[in-house]
Amino acid sequence: MINKSQVLTFVPTNNQQPPLKSNQKHGFHVKNLDVTPSPSSDSSSILMYKTRHNTPYTRYSLSLLLFFRLLKPHHKTQQKKNISVNVKEEFFFNTESLDMKKAEFTLDSVRDSLIRQEDTIVFCLIERAKYPLNSPAYNQSYVSIPGFSGSSLVEYIVKQTETLQATAGRYENPEEHAFFPDNLPRSLVPSYNYSQVLHTAANSININKMIWDMYCNQLLPLFVAEGNDGNYASTASSDLDCLQALSRRIHYGKFVAEVKFRDAPRDYEPAIRAKDRDALMKLLTFEKVEETVRRRVEKKAMVFGQEVNLDNDNSKGKYKVDPSVVSRLYVEWVMPLTKLVQVEYLLRRLD
C-alpha cells in the first residue's frame, strides 16, 4: 500500500508543465523524469513502472500515458516519432522500507546502539541502588501465591509483567528475550514488520538464565546496601528494569555477530564449519575495543551518578553507584556473555 503522505513530483527535461495535481494521489515520488523521442517506443502501450520491490502500478502508468499524449509534438518532422520515457532514478519512498532498514544495518549502527544501551544500564542500576537489598523479595518461602508455588516475589512480578508485555507485542521484537518464555500468550496488537536481518537460528539462543543468576547472586550485593525497607514491589520492578536492559544488551551480540560475519564471511566460515569455539572467540575479541568500553561505562557512571551539590564542597567522589562496579560488570559479565551469544549465533549461521 502507498501512504497518502508520499508525494508524486514530475521533473520534465523538455520544459513542459507538470501534470495535474490529481495524479499526486498515486503517492510516489519520481525524480528526473526525462521525456525523449524514440523511434522504437509505442506511445499507445501501457507504461509500466516498478518500485525497488518490483510492483507494477498500472493506474499510475495510465495517468502517465495521458500526460505524454498531451506532450506529443506538433511539428511535421516529429509526428512520426513516438515518445518514450526514461526514468533515470528509481522510485523512493518517504516512509522507511524494509530494504532501507537492511541498508542501515552496519557496524556503525550496531555500535551506536550498544553505546546507547550503556546509558540505559547505568540509569537502571542507579534506580535500583535507591533501595537496599530487601532479601525477602528473593526468598521463595517468603510468600505463597496461588499458581506460583516455589516462586519468589521477584519471579512472580517478572512472570506477570512479561505475560502482560507479551500481549502488547514486546517479544515480537528480535531484540527482546523473555526470562520465562514458556507459555507466553500471543500478542494482541497488530504486528510490526521488524527488519529480518538475523538468521532464523537466532530464535533458539536465550541465555537469560545465566543473566538472572549473575544479576541476583553476584551483581546485586556489589552495588546495593544491606538492609530491608519493605519496598519489595518497587525493588522487584527496579530489578526487572535492570534485567531487561542487561538481557537486551547481551543478546544484541547476535546483531554484532551478524554484521561482523557479513563484513568478512571468509574469516569466519572455516571456524564455523569446524565448530571451533575457541577460534571464533579469538576472532571476536578486540582488547582495545573492550578497554575503551570499560573506560566509557566507568566514566558514564561517574557523570550520571554523581551527587550534585551547589556548594561543590562535599560531593566530590560520591556516586549513587560505584563506577568501579559498573566497570567490573562489563569486564566480567556483559562483554564475556555477549561474546558467548556471538559464538552460539555464528555456530548456527551456516545452518
VOBA-1610 file (N, C-alpha, C; in pm, whole numbers, padded with zeros to 5 digits, always signed):
BEGIN
Met+00085-00120+00000Met+00000+00000+00000Met+00088+00124+00000Ile+00043+00229-00062Ile+00118+00354-00068Ile+00053+00453+00026Asn+00131+00516+00111Asn+00077+00611+00206Asn+00038+00740+00137Lys-00068+00802+00185Lys-00112+00929+00129Lys-00010+01040+00153Ser+00075+01021+00252Ser+00173+01124+00285Ser+00285+01131+00183Gln+00296+01029+00097Gln+00401+01028-00003Gln+00359+01113-00122Val+00453+01182-00184Val+00423+01286-00282Val+00473+01245-00419Leu+00396+01275-00522Leu+00435+01248-00659Leu+00482+01378-00721Thr+00604+01381-00772Thr+00661+01501-00830Thr+00715+01469-00968Phe+00687+01553-01068Phe+00737+01533-01204Phe+00840+01641-01234Val+00949+01601-01297Val+01053+01696-01335Val+01083+01675-01483Pro+01004+01727-01576Pro+01029+01705-01718Pro+01154+01779-01761Thr+01230+01722-01855Thr+01352+01785-01902Thr+01330+01870-02026Asn+01211+01867-02082Asn+01186+01945-02203Asn+01101+02069-02175Asn+01109+02118-02049Asn+01043+02243-02007Asn+00892+02237-02019Gln+00834+02118-02019Gln+00689+02105-02020Gln+00634+02126-01880Gln+00509+02165-01872Gln+00446+02187-01744Gln+00416+02053-01678Pro+00425+02044-01548Pro+00392+01919-01480Pro+00244+01887-01493Pro+00206+01760-01475Pro+00065+01722-01489Pro-00019+01775-01375Leu-00145+01751-01385Leu-00237+01799-01284Leu-00206+01738-01149Lys-00237+01810-01044Lys-00209+01762-00909Lys-00291+01640-00873Ser-00393+01611-00951Ser-00475+01493-00919Ser-00393+01366-00926Asn-00285+01366-01001Asn-00201+01246-01010Asn-00124+01221-00882Gln-00121+01321-00793Gln-00046+01304-00669Gln-00106+01196-00580Lys-00229+01164-00602Lys-00292+01065-00515Lys-00230+00927-00531His-00155+00905-00639His-00093+00775-00656His+00024+00755-00563Gly+00076+00864-00506Gly+00157+00853-00387Gly+00299+00808-00398Phe+00373+00827-00509Phe+00515+00804-00502Phe+00588+00913-00579His+00716+00919-00561His+00796+01033-00599His+00892+00991-00709Val+00879+01049-00829Val+00969+01020-00938Val+01060+01138-00959Lys+01192+01115-00959Lys+01288+01223-00979Lys+01346+01216-01120Asn+01374+01334-01177Asn+01447+01344-01303Asn+01378+01264-01415Leu+01255+01299-01442Leu+01177+01231-01546Leu+01218+01289-01681Asp+01276+01207-01768Asp+01330+01253-01895Asp+01239+01206-02008Val+01179+01300-02079Val+01090+01269-02192Val+01167+01292-02320Thr+01194+01186-02397Thr+01274+01198-02519Thr+01207+01121-02631Pro+01219+01170-02755Pro+01164+01097-02869Pro+01241+00969-02892Ser+01173+00865-02930Ser+01239+00738-02959Ser+01162+00665-03067Pro+01229+00624-03175Pro+01158+00555-03283Pro+01111+00417-03244Ser+01165+00362-03137Ser+01131+00224-03100Ser+01018+00214-03000Ser+00973+00328-02952Ser+00870+00323-02848Ser+00731+00327-02908Asp+00636+00282-02831Asp+00497+00280-02873Asp+00416+00358-02774Ser+00374+00479-02812Ser+00304+00566-02718Ser+00168+00513-02680Ser+00118+00418-02756Ser-00014+00364-02724Ser-00007+00249-02625Ser+00114+00206-02593Ser+00126+00096-02498Ser+00114+00147-02356Ile+00079+00057-02270Ile+00066+00095-02129Ile+00203+00097-02066Leu+00237+00209-02007Leu+00369+00223-01945Leu+00367+00155-01809Met+00464+00074-01785Met+00471+00002-01658Met+00592+00049-01580Tyr+00571+00081-01455Tyr+00681+00121-01368Tyr+00686+00029-01249Lys+00805+00012-01196Lys+00824-00073-01079Lys+00905+00000-00973Thr+00867-00024-00852Thr+00946+00028-00742Thr+01061-00066-00717Arg+01141-00037-00611Arg+01251-00127-00577Arg+01198-00265-00538His+01067-00275-00510His+01007-00405-00479His+00946-00470-00603Asn+00967-00408-00722Asn+00921-00464-00847Asn+00769-00485-00852Thr+00694-00386-00803Thr+00548-00394-00806Thr+00494-00300-00912Pro+00421-00345-01013Pro+00371-00256-01119Pro+00256-00170-01070Tyr+00251-00049-01120Tyr+00143+00042-01084Tyr+00074+00085-01214Thr-00027+00012-01254Thr-00090+00038-01382Thr-00172+00165-01381Arg-00236+00195-01269Arg-00314+00318-01264Arg-00226+00439-01284Tyr-00111+00434-01219Tyr-00014+00542-01235Tyr+00036+00548-01380Ser+00053+00432-01443Ser+00102+00426-01580Ser+00001+00488-01676Leu-00126+00462-01654Leu-00229+00520-01739Leu-00230+00671-01728Ser-00208+00722-01607Ser-00200+00866-01588Ser-00084+00924-01665Leu+00028+00854-01661Leu+00145+00899-01736Leu+00117+00899-01887Leu+00047+00795-01933Leu+00016+00783-02075Leu-00063+00903-02124Leu-00163+00942-02048Leu-00242+01059-02084Leu-00157+01184-02087Phe-00066+01193-01991Phe+00021+01311-01981Phe+00113+01320-02103Phe+00171+01207-02143Phe+00266+01209-02254Phe+00196+01231-02389Arg+00071+01190-02399Arg-00003+01219-02521Arg-00024+01369-02538Leu-00042+01438-02425Leu-00055+01584-02429Leu+00074+01649-02477Leu+00185+01582-02452Leu+00315+01637-02490Leu+00355+01599-02632Lys+00271+01530-02708Lys+00306+01482-02842Lys+00339+01601-02931Pro+00456+01601-02995Pro+00500+01717-03075Pro+00408+01739-03196His+00395+01868-03236His+00306+01905-03346His+00382+01933-03474His+00514+01941-03466His+00591+01968-03586His+00586+01848-03679Lys+00570+01872-03810Lys+00551+01763-03905Lys+00667+01666-03907Thr+00789+01718-03889Thr+00905+01630-03896Thr+00916+01541-03775Gln+00840+01570-03670Gln+00849+01491-03549Gln+00725+01406-03523Gln+00624+01417-03607Gln+00499+01348-03582Gln+00516+01196-03587Lys+00608+01146-03667Lys+00626+01004-03678Lys+00705+00946-03562Lys+00761+01033-03482Lys+00841+00986-03369Lys+00753+00972-03246Asn+00764+00862-03185Asn+00686+00840-03064Asn+00761+00894-02944Ile+00696+00881-02833Ile+00752+00932-02708Ile+00780+00817-02616Ser+00899+00814-02563Ser+00934+00713-02463Ser+00974+00783-02335Val+00973+00710-02231Val+01004+00766-02100Val+01125+00695-02043Asn+01218+00773-01997Asn+01336+00717-01933Asn+01345+00771-01791Val+01319+00688-01695Val+01329+00729-01555Val+01470+00699-01508Lys+01548+00803-01489Lys+01689+00784-01458Lys+01713+00745-01314Glu+01624+00782-01229Glu+01643+00748-01089Glu+01524+00666-01042Glu+01550+00564-00961Glu+01443+00475-00917Glu+01351+00546-00819Phe+01233+00489-00802Phe+01139+00544-00705Phe+01194+00535-00565Phe+01164+00633-00485Phe+01198+00621-00344Phe+01081+00670-00262Phe+01075+00619-00140Phe+00959+00645-00053Phe+01002+00726+00068Asn+00914+00811+00116Asn+00941+00887+00237Asn+00938+00797+00359Thr+00853+00694+00356Thr+00848+00601+00468Thr+00961+00503+00457Glu+01000+00446+00571Glu+01116+00357+00576Glu+01077+00217+00534Ser+01133+00170+00424Ser+01102+00036+00375Ser+01195-00065+00438Leu+01162-00191+00416Leu+01244-00299+00473Leu+01384-00296+00415Asp+01396-00268+00284Asp+01527-00262+00222Asp+01611-00150+00281Met+01547-00039+00309Met+01620+00073+00368Met+01670+00036+00507Lys+01589-00038+00582Lys+01631-00079+00715Lys+01753-00169+00707Lys+01750-00261+00609Lys+01863-00351+00595Lys+01988-00273+00556Ala+01970-00169+00473Ala+02084-00089+00432Ala+02146-00015+00549Glu+02063+00016+00650Glu+02112+00088+00766Glu+02177-00005+00868Phe+02172-00135+00846Phe+02231-00231+00938Phe+02380-00241+00908Thr+02459-00161+00978Thr+02603-00156+00957Thr+02672-00168+01092Leu+02804-00183+01086Leu+02880-00191+01209Leu+02866-00063+01290Asp+02858+00051+01223Asp+02842+00178+01293Asp+02706+00187+01363Ser+02600+00142+01296Ser+02468+00148+01358Ser+02459+00054+01477Val+02522-00063+01467Val+02526-00156+01579Val+02604-00097+01696Arg+02716-00036+01664Arg+02798+00025+01769Arg+02722+00138+01840Asp+02651+00219+01762Asp+02573+00329+01822Asp+02467+00275+01918Ser+02403+00165+01880Ser+02302+00106+01967Ser+02364+00055+02096Leu+02479-00009+02086Leu+02547-00060+02207Leu+02584+00054+02301Ile+02632+00163+02245Ile+02670+00278+02328Ile+02547+00336+02397Arg+02436+00345+02324Arg+02314+00399+02385Arg+02261+00308+02494Gln+02277+00178+02476Gln+02231+00084+02578Gln+02314+00093+02707Glu+02437+00140+02695Glu+02517+00163+02816Glu+02448+00263+02908Asp+02393+00369+02848Asp+02322+00470+02927Asp+02206+00408+03003Thr+02129+00326+02933Thr+02012+00262+02995Thr+02054+00176+03114Ile+02159+00099+03095Ile+02205+00010+03203Ile+02249+00089+03324Val+02327+00195+03303Val+02376+00276+03414Val+02260+00340+03490Phe+02163+00395+03417Phe+02048+00457+03484Phe+01964+00355+03559Cys+01950+00234+03504Cys+01874+00130+03574Cys+01944+00091+03705Leu+02074+00080+03701Leu+02148+00048+03824Leu+02134+00158+03927Ile+02135+00282+03883Ile+02118+00395+03975Ile+01981+00388+04042Glu+01877+00357+03965Glu+01743+00346+04021Glu+01734+00231+04121Arg+01794+00118+04089Arg+01790+00004+04182Arg+01865+00034+04310Ala+01970+00115+04303Ala+02052+00146+04420Ala+01977+00231+04522Lys+01860+00284+04485Lys+01780+00361+04581Lys+01731+00274+04695Tyr+01715+00145+04668Tyr+01660+00053+04767Tyr+01771-00037+04821Pro+01756-00078+04945Pro+01853-00176+04998Pro+01831-00312+04934Leu+01902-00411+04980Leu+01895-00543+04920Leu+01754-00601+04925Asn+01686-00585+05038Asn+01549-00638+05054Asn+01543-00787+05019Ser+01621-00863+05090Ser+01637-01006+05060Ser+01507-01087+05063Pro+01404-01051+05144Pro+01280-01130+05140Pro+01217-01137+05001Ala+01242-01038+04918Ala+01183-01037+04785Ala+01237-01150+04698Tyr+01352-01207+04736Tyr+01414-01314+04658Tyr+01400-01451+04724Asn+01334-01451+04838Asn+01318-01575+04914Asn+01190-01645+04870Gln+01205-01768+04818Gln+01090-01841+04767Gln+00992-01882+04876Ser+01036-01885+04999Ser+00948-01924+05109Ser+00882-01804+05177Tyr+00913-01684+05130Tyr+00859-01565+05195Tyr+00710-01548+05166Val+00667-01577+05044Val+00529-01555+05005Val+00477-01677+04930Ser+00350-01704+04948Ser+00287-01815+04876Ser+00170-01759+04794Ile+00188-01762+04663Ile+00087-01707+04571Ile+00026-01821+04492Pro-00107-01834+04494Pro-00172-01943+04420Pro-00131-01945+04273Gly-00091-02061+04227Gly-00049-02075+04089Gly+00097-02044+04066Phe+00166-01997+04169Phe+00307-01962+04155Phe+00387-02022+04271Ser+00358-02143+04305Ser+00430-02207+04415Ser+00577-02223+04379Gly+00662-02198+04476Gly+00806-02209+04454Gly+00868-02088+04388Ser+00791-01982+04373Ser+00843-01860+04311Ser+00861-01751+04416Ser+00968-01675+04401Ser+00988-01560+04488Ser+00901-01445+04438Leu+00894-01340+04517Leu+00814-01225+04478Leu+00871-01162+04350Val+01003-01158+04338Val+01065-01103+04218Val+01028-01187+04096Glu+01034-01319+04110Glu+00998-01407+03999Glu+00852-01389+03960Tyr+00766-01376+04059Tyr+00624-01358+04033Tyr+00599-01229+03954Ile+00661-01120+03997Ile+00641-00991+03930Ile+00698-00996+03789Val+00813-01059+03771Val+00873-01068+03637Val+00783-01151+03545Lys+00734-01264+03594Lys+00647-01350+03512Lys+00519-01278+03472Gln+00457-01212+03568Gln+00332-01143+03539Gln+00354-01027+03442Thr+00464-00954+03461Thr+00494-00842+03373Thr+00524-00889+03232Glu+00598-00997+03220Glu+00629-01050+03087Glu+00503-01099+03017Thr+00412-01157+03092Thr+00285-01202+03033Thr+00208-01084+02975Leu+00200-00977+03053Leu+00130-00857+03006Leu+00200-00796+02885Gln+00332-00785+02891Gln+00406-00724+02782Gln+00403-00810+02655Ala+00393-00941+02673Ala+00382-01029+02557Ala+00253-01001+02480Thr+00143-00975+02550Thr+00017-00944+02482Thr+00025-00811+02408Ala+00117-00724+02450Ala+00137-00595+02384Ala+00244-00602+02275Gly+00298-00722+02251Gly+00390-00741+02140Gly+00537-00720+02168Arg+00577-00711+02294Arg+00717-00683+02324Arg+00811-00788+02266Tyr+00774-00912+02277Tyr+00864-01019+02237Tyr+00853-01057+02090Glu+00776-00976+02013Glu+00781-00985+01868Glu+00910-00922+01815Asn+00967-00834+01895Asn+01091-00767+01859Asn+01208-00864+01876Pro+01289-00888+01773Pro+01400-00983+01786Pro+01507-00940+01886Glu+01502-00817+01933Glu+01599-00770+02033Glu+01558-00805+02175Glu+01434-00850+02193Glu+01381-00877+02326Glu+01376-01027+02355His+01408-01064+02480His+01407-01205+02520His+01345-01217+02659Ala+01247-01302+02670Ala+01179-01320+02799Ala+01262-01408+02892Phe+01251-01381+03021Phe+01319-01465+03121Phe+01239-01592+03148Phe+01109-01584+03126Phe+01023-01701+03141Phe+00941-01717+03013Pro+01004-01765+02906Pro+00939-01766+02775Pro+00833-01875+02757Asp+00831-01973+02846Asp+00735-02083+02829Asp+00592-02034+02853Asn+00504-02071+02761Asn+00360-02044+02775Asn+00325-01896+02774Leu+00406-01814+02711Leu+00369-01673+02700Leu+00253-01659+02602Pro+00158-01571+02630Pro+00045-01552+02538Pro+00088-01483+02410Arg+00007-01497+02307Arg+00035-01430+02182Arg+00006-01281+02193Ser+00069-01206+02104Ser+00046-01062+02100Ser-00097-01033+02054Leu-00158-00935+02116Leu-00295-00895+02081Leu-00298-00770+01995Val-00182-00714+01964Val-00175-00592+01885Val-00126-00627+01745Pro-00157-00543+01647Pro-00108-00568+01510Pro+00044-00579+01509Ser+00094-00677+01438Ser+00238-00699+01437Ser+00310-00593+01355Tyr+00430-00560+01400Tyr+00514-00464+01330Tyr+00613-00540+01241Asn+00640-00488+01124Asn+00728-00555+01029Asn+00875-00526+01063Tyr+00926-00597+01165Tyr+01066-00577+01204Tyr+01159-00626+01094Ser+01267-00555+01078Ser+01365-00594+00977Ser+01427-00729+01012Gln+01420-00821+00918Gln+01470-00957+00941Gln+01616-00966+00896Val+01706-00924+00982Val+01848-00923+00945Val+01922-01044+01002Leu+01862-01114+01096Leu+01928-01226+01160Leu+01889-01359+01095His+01978-01455+01108His+01948-01592+01066His+01837-01645+01157Thr+01753-01731+01102Thr+01640-01782+01179Thr+01684-01858+01304Ala+01807-01910+01305Ala+01857-01983+01422Ala+01872-01893+01544Ala+01868-01762+01523Ala+01882-01669+01636Ala+01773-01689+01740Asn+01657-01735+01697Asn+01545-01753+01790Asn+01571-01858+01896Ser+01665-01947+01869Ser+01693-02056+01963Ser+01794-02019+02071Ile+01846-01898+02066Ile+01951-01857+02159Ile+01892-01765+02265Asn+01893-01811+02387Asn+01844-01733+02501Asn+01922-01775+02625Ile+02006-01686+02677Ile+02088-01718+02794Ile+02042-01639+02917Asn+01913-01610+02922Asn+01861-01530+03034Asn+01876-01599+03169Lys+01881-01731+03171Lys+01902-01800+03298Lys+02039-01762+03357Met+02139-01755+03272Met+02272-01715+03317Met+02272-01569+03362Ile+02199-01484+03290Ile+02192-01342+03326Ile+02121-01324+03460Trp+02014-01400+03481Trp+01940-01394+03607Trp+02031-01434+03724Asp+02100-01543+03710Asp+02189-01591+03816Asp+02300-01490+03844Met+02359-01435+03740Met+02464-01336+03757Met+02413-01212+03830Tyr+02297-01164+03790Tyr+02244-01041+03849Tyr+02206-01060+03995Cys+02128-01163+04023Cys+02075-01180+04159Cys+02181-01226+04259Asn+02270-01311+04216Asn+02362-01373+04310Asn+02501-01310+04314Gln+02538-01239+04206Gln+02673-01184+04203Gln+02677-01032+04195Leu+02592-00973+04113Leu+02597-00828+04093Leu+02529-00749+04204Leu+02409-00789+04243Leu+02333-00711+04341Leu+02411-00679+04469Pro+02476-00777+04531Pro+02548-00746+04655Pro+02662-00645+04637Leu+02702-00620+04512Leu+02814-00529+04488Leu+02775-00382+04488Phe+02647-00352+04457Phe+02613-00210+04442Phe+02491-00165+04523Val+02425-00255+04595Val+02315-00212+04682Val+02354-00234+04827Ala+02298-00151+04914Ala+02331-00159+05056Ala+02255-00273+05122Glu+02311-00326+05226Glu+02241-00427+05306Glu+02124-00360+05377Gly+02020-00436+05400Gly+01907-00378+05473Gly+01774-00422+05416Asn+01669-00373+05481Asn+01533-00410+05445Asn+01441-00293+05476Asp+01382-00234+05373Asp+01291-00122+05395Asp+01147-00155+05360Gly+01120-00282+05321Gly+00983-00325+05294Gly+00931-00289+05156Asn+01007-00216+05075Asn+00960-00179+04941Asn+00990-00292+04841Tyr+00928-00406+04865Tyr+00961-00523+04785Tyr+00910-00512+04641Ala+00789-00460+04624Ala+00734-00448+04488Ala+00816-00349+04405Ser+00851-00236+04464Ser+00933-00138+04392Ser+01071-00193+04363Thr+01123-00271+04459Thr+01254-00334+04439Thr+01249-00431+04322Ala+01144-00513+04318Ala+01131-00611+04210Ala+01112-00542+04075Ser+01039-00431+04073Ser+01019-00357+03949Ser+01152-00301+03898Ser+01234-00249+03989Ser+01366-00199+03950Ser+01456-00312+03902Asp+01444-00427+03969Asp+01521-00543+03924Asp+01484-00582+03782Leu+01356-00579+03751Leu+01311-00616+03617Leu+01369-00521+03513Asp+01372-00391+03544Asp+01431-00295+03451Asp+01578-00327+03425Cys+01650-00359+03531Cys+01792-00393+03517Cys+01809-00521+03436Leu+01729-00622+03467Leu+01741-00750+03399Leu+01710-00736+03249Gln+01606-00662+03217Gln+01571-00647+03076Gln+01676-00566+03000Ala+01732-00464+03064Ala+01837-00384+02999Ala+01961-00469+02974Leu+02000-00549+03073Leu+02117-00635+03057Leu+02093-00743+02952Ser+01972-00801+02954Ser+01940-00905+02857Ser+01943-00849+02716Arg+01886-00733+02697Arg+01884-00672+02563Arg+02026-00646+02515Arg+02110-00593+02603Arg+02249-00562+02565Arg+02328-00689+02532Ile+02315-00790+02612Ile+02393-00912+02593Ile+02345-00988+02470His+02215-00999+02450His+02164-01070+02334His+02180-00990+02205Tyr+02213-00864+02218Tyr+02244-00785+02099Tyr+02371-00836+02031Gly+02440-00926+02101Gly+02555-00992+02041Gly+02520-01064+01912Lys+02394-01105+01897Lys+02352-01168+01771Lys+02369-01071+01654Phe+02329-00947+01676Phe+02342-00846+01571Phe+02489-00811+01546Val+02567-00808+01653Val+02710-00783+01638Val+02774-00893+01555Ala+02741-01018+01585Ala+02797-01130+01512Ala+02754-01128+01366Glu+02629-01095+01341Glu+02578-01093+01203Glu+02651-00988+01119Val+02667-00869+01175Val+02731-00763+01096Val+02879-00793+01076Lys+02944-00856+01174Lys+03083-00895+01157Lys+03096-01006+01052Phe+03004-01099+01054Phe+03008-01208+00957Phe+02988-01154+00816Arg+02893-01064+00798Arg+02870-01006+00666Arg+02991-00928+00617Asp+03060-00865+00710Asp+03176-00784+00674Asp+03293-00870+00627Ala+03310-00989+00685Ala+03424-01075+00649Ala+03385-01222+00661Pro+03296-01271+00576Pro+03250-01410+00589Pro+03361-01513+00575Arg+03460-01485+00492Arg+03568-01581+00471Arg+03653-01601+00597Asp+03656-01501+00682Asp+03733-01515+00806Asp+03665-01608+00905Tyr+03532-01612+00899Tyr+03456-01687+00999Tyr+03414-01826+00952Glu+03395-01845+00824Glu+03340-01972+00775Glu+03422-02094+00812Pro+03557-02092+00802Pro+03633-02212+00840Pro+03610-02254+00985Ala+03611-02156+01078Ala+03589-02187+01219Ala+03446-02232+01244Ile+03351-02177+01171Ile+03212-02219+01187Ile+03194-02363+01142Arg+03248-02396+01026Arg+03233-02532+00974Arg+03305-02634+01062Ala+03415-02591+01124Ala+03490-02681+01213Ala+03432-02683+01354Lys+03329-02601+01380Lys+03269-02589+01514Lys+03376-02556+01619Asp+03467-02468+01581Asp+03579-02431+01667Asp+03543-02307+01748Arg+03495-02328+01868Arg+03453-02217+01953Arg+03569-02127+01990Asp+03684-02186+02020Asp+03800-02106+02059Asp+03844-02014+01945Ala+03844-02066+01825Ala+03884-01983+01711Ala+03786-01868+01690Leu+03657-01896+01704Leu+03557-01790+01690Leu+03572-01685+01800Met+03596-01731+01923Met+03614-01637+02033Met+03734-01546+02008Lys+03839-01603+01952Lys+03957-01524+01922Lys+03929-01421+01815Leu+03853-01459+01713Leu+03817-01365+01606Leu+03730-01251+01658Leu+03650-01279+01759Leu+03555-01180+01811Leu+03614-01091+01919Thr+03733-01121+01965Thr+03792-01046+02077Thr+03884-00937+02027Phe+03856-00815+02069Phe+03939-00699+02039Phe+03967-00626+02170Glu+04083-00647+02225Glu+04114-00597+02359Glu+04109-00445+02366Lys+04152-00377+02263Lys+04149-00230+02264Lys+04006-00179+02272Val+03919-00241+02196Val+03778-00201+02197Val+03717-00227+02334Glu+03746-00341+02392Glu+03691-00374+02524Glu+03741-00279+02631Glu+03865-00238+02621Glu+03918-00141+02717Glu+03850-00006+02701Thr+03822+00033+02578Thr+03750+00158+02553Thr+03611+00153+02614Val+03544+00040+02597Val+03409+00024+02654Val+03416+00031+02806Arg+03512-00036+02864Arg+03526-00036+03011Arg+03543+00105+03064Arg+03630+00180+03001Arg+03656+00317+03047Arg+03534+00407+03027Arg+03463+00385+02918Arg+03347+00469+02888Arg+03234+00446+02988Val+03203+00321+03019Val+03093+00295+03113Val+03131+00341+03253Glu+03257+00331+03287Glu+03300+00381+03418Glu+03284+00533+03425Lys+03318+00601+03316Lys+03301+00746+03310Lys+03153+00784+03315Lys+03070+00710+03246Lys+02926+00739+03249Lys+02870+00723+03390Ala+02915+00621+03462Ala+02868+00602+03600Ala+02909+00719+03688Met+03025+00776+03660Met+03070+00894+03735Met+02984+01015+03704Val+02956+01035+03576Val+02882+01154+03534Val+02734+01143+03570Phe+02672+01029+03537Phe+02529+01013+03562Phe+02497+00997+03710Gly+02588+00941+03785Gly+02558+00909+03924Gly+02622+00998+04027Gln+02678+01110+03983Gln+02743+01198+04080Gln+02641+01272+04166Glu+02677+01297+04288Glu+02594+01376+04378Glu+02610+01524+04343Val+02499+01591+04320Val+02503+01732+04281Val+02488+01818+04406Asn+02585+01902+04429Asn+02584+01993+04544Asn+02623+02131+04496Leu+02539+02230+04521Leu+02565+02364+04472Leu+02689+02425+04536Asp+02724+02378+04654Asp+02842+02432+04721Asp+02972+02372+04666Asn+02959+02256+04601Asn+03076+02189+04544Asn+03184+02161+04648Asp+03142+02130+04767Asp+03239+02104+04873Asp+03244+01957+04912Asn+03130+01902+04942Asn+03127+01767+04999Asn+03083+01658+04902Ser+03056+01695+04776Ser+03000+01596+04683Ser+03107+01526+04600Lys+03226+01574+04601Lys+03330+01515+04516Lys+03360+01372+04560Gly+03357+01282+04461Gly+03389+01143+04490Gly+03272+01061+04540Lys+03153+01122+04549Lys+03034+01049+04593Lys+02946+01016+04473Tyr+02915+00888+04458Tyr+02836+00844+04343Tyr+02723+00753+04391Lys+02613+00757+04318Lys+02498+00674+04353Lys+02528+00526+04331Val+02612+00497+04230Val+02661+00362+04204Val+02812+00372+04186Asp+02884+00286+04252Asp+03029+00287+04242Asp+03071+00264+04096Pro+03141+00359+04033Pro+03182+00341+03893Pro+03266+00216+03870Ser+03343+00176+03969Ser+03425+00057+03952Ser+03338-00069+03941Val+03220-00067+04002Val+03129-00181+03992Val+03073-00191+03850Val+03040-00077+03791Val+02989-00076+03654Val+03098-00125+03559Ser+03220-00081+03583Ser+03333-00128+03502Ser+03349-00279+03515Arg+03341-00327+03637Arg+03355-00470+03662Arg+03240-00549+03599Leu+03121-00492+03604Leu+03005-00557+03542Leu+03032-00586+03395Tyr+03085-00488+03324Tyr+03112-00506+03181Tyr+03228-00602+03156Val+03334-00590+03235Val+03453-00672+03211Val+03427-00819+03243Glu+03358-00845+03354Glu+03342-00984+03399Glu+03218-01053+03345Trp+03115-00974+03308Trp+02990-01038+03270Trp+02933-00993+03136Val+02913-00863+03119Val+02844-00817+02998Val+02921-00855+02871Met+03046-00816+02863Met+03122-00845+02740Met+03149-00995+02720Pro+03188-01069+02823Pro+03204-01214+02801Pro+03075-01285+02760Leu+02962-01248+02823Leu+02836-01312+02785Leu+02791-01270+02646Thr+02820-01146+02608Thr+02788-01101+02473Thr+02865-01183+02370Lys+02993-01208+02397Lys+03073-01289+02305Lys+03026-01434+02303Leu+02976-01482+02415Leu+02918-01617+02417Leu+02798-01625+02324Val+02713-01523+02327Val+02598-01517+02237Val+02646-01511+02092Gln+02749-01433+02066Gln+02801-01423+01930Gln+02850-01559+01879Val+02923-01631+01964Val+02974-01761+01924Val+02859-01857+01896Glu+02760-01861+01986Glu+02646-01950+01966Glu+02571-01917+01838Tyr+02561-01791+01808Tyr+02492-01748+01686Tyr+02572-01789+01561Leu+02701-01763+01564Leu+02783-01794+01447Leu+02790-01944+01420Leu+02788-02024+01525Leu+02790-02170+01505Leu+02666-02217+01429Arg+02559-02139+01433Arg+02436-02175+01362Arg+02418-02095+01233Arg+02510-02004+01208Arg+02492-01909+01098Arg+02485-01975+00960Leu+02553-02085+00941Leu+02555-02153+00811Leu+02456-02268+00802Asp+02374-02286+00905Asp+02275-02395+00903Asp+02174-02370+00790
//
